[in-house]
Amino acid sequence: MNTDSHNQLASMVHMQTGVQAIHGIAVPDPETAALSELADDAALMLRMLSRNGQELSDALEARLDCLQESFMEILNNQMAADTLKGETRLHLYLSPEGRLVVEGEDGDAEKLCELIAGAPVLQRRFQELARLALLSRGVEVARQAHEALKSPESSPENPLFGRYHMCLKGSLSHFYVR
């Protein structure tokens, strides 16, 4: 057996397993490789998510809408009691530590911070909303990604996939989702 026959044999093995070679590097077939190594339970869960994910996503969104309305009712009642009009734009979000942050015009933002400090239910409800919104978004992202893996030709354009990046820099090279 010479080098040429060895290369032909290696090429045939790669073809039989769905693996291509690019510049001597084995590259799995993209249509089957991404999910092929998953455990049976994980693959089953993905199939279920693909079939029922839209229903789950819709149910989570409906629950989120209901809780957002409830949050706004509590917040508006608290603001009316503290004579805070809420006419200026205020931006609320959770810090990495999980604390509710209020940004906006200084006076109104300070008043709302004091109001929230006096009503801890608002912070807890906002945290619950953030978790539920993230879960809802995650289910929808997972569903779309799984559908795209199953049939890549049917979903070539999806802005969601533009969030996946790679930074190429020697040993510091890495992949990340933005």
N, C-alpha and C positions, 0 to 999 in steps of 0.2 A: 504494500500500500504506500503510495507516494503522497506528497502534500496536496496535489491536485485532487486525487480521489478522496482524501480525507476531507477536503473542503466541500466536495460534492455530497459526501455522506452527511456532513454536518448540515448542509443546506437542506437536504431531504428531511432530516430529523426536525429542523426548525419548521418546515412546511407542514409536517404532520401534526405538530403540536400547536399550530397557529401562531408561530413566532417567526418574525422576520429578522434579518440581520442588517443593520445600518452601520457601515464602517466597522464591521466586525463586532458590533454590540448587539446582543439579543434584544429585540423589541417585540413584546407581545402584541397580538392583534387587538387593536383598540376597541373593537366592538364586543369582544368577549372577555378580555383580560381584567378590566377594572373590577368586576364583581365575581370573577371565577374563583377566587381564593376565599370567599366569605364562607363562614360556617353555615350549615343548613338553616339553623334558626334565624340567623341574620338575613339570609337571602329570603326566607319566608316573610319576615317582618317588612322587608323592602317591597316585596310583591303586594303585601296587604296595604302598605302605605300608598303604593301606586294605585291600587283599586279603590281604597276608601279614604285616601288622603284629602280629597276635595271635600268630602262630607265632614271630616274632622276639622279641616281648616275653616269651613263655613260655620261649624258649631263654635269653635274658639272665637271667631270674629264676632258672632252674635253675642256671646258671653262678654267679650271685651266691650262691645258697644253699650251693653246694659250697665256694666260696671263703670264705664266712663260717664254715662249719664248720672249715675248715682254719685260719683265723685264730684261732678260739677254741681249737683244739687247741694251736697254737704258744703262744698267750697263757697258757693254763692250765699248760702245761709250764714256761714261764718263771716263772710265779707260784709254782708248787710248788717249783721250785728255789730261789727267793728267799724261801720261806716266807711268801708273801703270800696270805692266804686268800680275798680277794675277796668277803667277805660283806656289805660295805657297798655302797651304790649309788654307782657311779662313772659319769660321763657322759664319753664320748670323742667328739670331733669334730675336724674340720680347721679351722684358722684361715684367714682370707683369704689368708695367705701360704703355706698348704699344710702347716703344721706340726700335728702331732697334739697336741691339747689334752686334758688330763684334769681334770675337775672332780669334787669330792666331798669327803668328810671329809679334813681336812688330812693326817693321817698316811698313810692309804691312797693318796691322790692323789699325794703326794710319792714314796712307794715305787714306785708304778706309773710315774711319770715317770722315775725313775731306771732302772727295769727297761727301759723303752722306749729310753732313751738308750743302754743297754748292748746292745740288740738292734735295730739299725736296720731289720732285716727287718720288724719289726712296723709301723713307720711307713710303709714302702713298701707293705706289704700293705694297710694301712688306706686309703692314698691310692688304691690300685687298686680297693678295694671302693667307695670314694666315687665314683670315676669311672664304674664299671660300674653302680652304683645310679642315678646321674644319667642315664646313657644309657638304662637300662631305663625309668625314669620318663618321660624325654623321648619315647621311642618311643610309649609308651602315651598320653601327652598329645597327641602329634601325631596319632595314630590316631583318638582320640576327637574331636579338634577337626575333623579332615577329614571324619569321618562326619557331624558336626553341620552343617558347611558344605554338604555334599551334600544333606542332607535335614533342614533346620532344624525342621520340624514333628514329626519323630520323636524328637527329643532336647531338648525345651524345658527340662527340669530336669536340670542337671548341676552339682554344686558346684564343679567345676573352673572353670567359666566365671565364677564369682563372684570369681575372682582378678584379673580384668581391671578396671582402674579408670581413671578420668579425674579429674584435678584441674583445675577450671575457675577460672582467675584471670588474666584479661586476657592479656598477652603471656607470662605464665609458665605458661599452661595446658599440660598434658601428659597423655599416656596412659602407663600402666605395668602390668606384671604383678607381682602381689604373691605 
